[in-house]
Amino acid sequence: MVTHEAEIIEVDKEHFLALKMPDNTLKIAITQDAPKEVKKVFNELIVSLKNEVFKFSLKKQEDEDIYYHVAKEYISQLNSELNDIFKEMEEYSLLDGDNK
């Protein structure tokens, strides 16, 4: 299983969970309610799962503030969901390449 890095970034006083994929970085807002953007990120993650199973590891921060703890729990839940989705995709023969 491949592990990708995740980190908390701040853009214009808004905090995001940045999920670093090989080809791009996906951002999920921590301080905003943006369900459409979250859905787009999840769709991209599901498409990527067709090629390989992966998880995320949150980059350690010196200042473990509330955003860090929220992101840590989010990553934990996300990793669990990604694993479950991969197993379902495998069960229904929806994987590409060597993952079949």
Order of alpha helices (4+ residues) and beta strands (2+ residues): beta-beta-beta-alpha-beta-alpha
